[in-house]
Amino acid sequence: MQLRTERGYALDEISSAVQKYIRRGWEEQAMWFAHEMETRFHCYLWRRLAVIACEDIGVANPLAIQVVNACRDAYYFHRNTNTRGASDPNFVSMAIMYLCRSLTQEPRRQRPAGAGTTRARRGRETGQRRVRGP
C-alpha cells in the first residue's frame, strides 16, 4: 500500500521533490511540495527537513539544523496550544526558505588566475588555437 497525500500524490515522490528543490534553491517549488506533505505527514516532513539540513546543507551552514529544530518546535507548540489543533504553515515556510538560501548563498570559489588545462595553457603560450571539427 502506497501512502498518498490529500491530493493523491505519492509520499515518496513528494518527499523526493522537496529535497531536490531545496538542493537547487527553488523556494516556491520546495514550499509547495512541503505544504502538500504537511497536511497529512507533518511528522515525516520535519524528520526529512532535519535530514536535509544535516546531509545536504551540512557545513555550508552549521546552524541550519538548529533553525529547522526551532521552526519544528514552534510549529508543534502552536499546533498544541491552538484550540482547533491547526498549525501555522509559516513555520514550514521559514525552514524551507532558510535551507534553500543556505545553499544558494554559499560563497563560490573563483578560479585562480592562470588556472586551466595544460592544453589551454600551452595554446596560449604558443599562440595556437584549437580547431573544432564538424
C-alpha positions as CSV (number, residue, x, y, z in Angstrom):
1,M,0.0,0.0,0.0
2,Q,1.5,3.3,-1.1
3,L,1.0,6.4,1.1
4,R,-0.7,9.3,-0.6
5,T,-1.2,13.0,0.2
6,E,-4.7,14.6,0.3
7,R,-4.5,15.5,-3.4
8,G,-3.4,11.9,-4.4
9,Y,0.4,12.4,-4.8
10,A,2.7,9.5,-3.7
11,L,4.5,10.4,-0.5
12,D,7.9,9.1,-1.7
13,E,7.7,11.3,-4.8
14,I,6.7,14.4,-2.8
15,S,9.5,14.0,-0.2
16,S,12.0,13.5,-3.0
17,A,10.8,16.6,-4.8
18,V,11.1,18.7,-1.5
19,Q,14.7,17.6,-1.2
20,K,15.5,18.1,-4.9
21,Y,14.1,21.7,-4.9
22,I,15.9,22.6,-1.7
23,R,19.2,21.4,-3.2
24,R,18.5,23.6,-6.2
25,G,17.4,26.6,-4.1
26,W,14.0,26.8,-5.6
27,E,11.9,28.1,-2.7
28,E,8.5,28.3,-4.2
29,Q,8.5,24.7,-5.6
30,A,10.0,23.3,-2.4
31,M,7.4,25.1,-0.3
32,W,4.5,23.8,-2.5
33,F,5.6,20.2,-2.1
34,A,6.4,20.7,1.6
35,H,2.9,22.1,2.2
36,E,1.5,19.2,0.3
37,M,3.2,16.8,2.7
38,E,2.4,18.9,5.8
39,T,-1.3,18.3,5.7
40,R,-1.1,14.6,6.4
41,F,2.5,13.7,7.1
42,H,3.8,16.6,9.2
43,C,6.0,14.4,11.4
44,Y,7.7,12.8,8.4
45,L,8.2,16.3,6.8
46,W,10.0,17.6,9.9
47,R,12.2,14.5,10.0
48,R,13.1,14.9,6.3
49,L,13.9,18.6,6.8
50,A,16.3,17.7,9.6
51,V,18.0,15.1,7.5
52,I,18.2,17.6,4.6
53,A,19.8,20.1,6.9
54,C,22.4,17.6,8.0
55,E,23.1,15.8,4.7
56,D,22.7,18.5,2.1
57,I,23.5,21.7,3.9
58,G,26.0,20.3,6.3
59,V,29.0,22.5,6.9
60,A,27.9,25.1,4.4
61,N,25.7,26.4,7.2
62,P,26.1,24.6,10.5
63,L,23.2,26.5,12.1
64,A,20.7,25.0,9.6
65,I,19.8,22.1,11.8
66,Q,19.2,24.4,14.8
67,V,16.9,26.7,12.7
68,V,14.9,23.6,11.4
69,N,14.6,22.3,15.0
70,A,13.4,25.7,16.3
71,C,10.9,26.0,13.5
72,R,9.7,22.5,14.3
73,D,9.3,23.3,18.0
74,A,7.4,26.5,17.2
75,Y,5.2,24.5,14.8
76,Y,4.2,21.9,17.4
77,F,3.9,24.5,20.2
78,H,1.4,26.5,18.0
79,R,-0.4,23.3,16.9
80,N,-0.8,22.0,20.5
81,T,-1.9,25.4,22.0
82,N,-4.3,26.2,19.2
83,T,-7.9,25.4,20.2
84,R,-8.7,24.0,16.8
85,G,-5.5,21.9,16.6
86,A,-4.5,23.7,13.4
87,S,-0.9,24.6,12.6
88,D,0.6,27.7,11.1
89,P,2.3,27.0,7.7
90,N,4.7,29.9,8.2
91,F,7.0,27.7,10.3
92,V,7.4,25.2,7.5
93,S,7.9,28.1,5.0
94,M,10.6,29.6,7.2
95,A,12.5,26.4,7.5
96,I,12.3,25.8,3.7
97,M,13.4,29.3,2.9
98,Y,16.3,29.1,5.3
99,L,17.5,25.8,3.8
100,C,17.2,27.0,0.2
101,R,19.1,30.1,0.9
102,S,21.8,28.3,2.9
103,L,22.9,26.6,-0.3
104,T,22.4,29.4,-2.8
105,Q,24.3,32.0,-0.7
106,E,27.3,29.8,-0.2
107,P,30.4,31.7,-1.4
108,R,31.5,30.5,-4.7
109,R,35.2,29.7,-5.3
110,Q,36.8,31.6,-8.1
111,R,39.4,30.1,-10.3
112,P,42.8,31.5,-9.6
113,A,44.4,33.5,-12.4
114,G,46.1,31.2,-14.9
115,A,44.2,28.2,-14.0
116,G,43.1,25.9,-16.7
117,T,44.0,22.7,-18.5
118,T,47.6,22.1,-19.7
119,R,46.4,22.1,-23.3
120,A,44.8,25.5,-23.0
121,R,47.9,26.9,-21.2
122,R,50.2,25.6,-23.9
123,G,47.9,27.0,-26.6
124,R,48.1,30.5,-25.0
125,E,51.8,30.3,-24.8
126,T,52.4,29.2,-28.4
127,G,49.5,31.3,-29.8
128,Q,47.8,28.2,-31.3
129,R,44.1,27.9,-31.3
130,R,42.1,24.8,-31.1
131,V,40.3,23.9,-34.3
132,R,37.0,22.3,-33.8
133,G,35.7,19.7,-36.2
134,P,32.2,19.5,-37.6
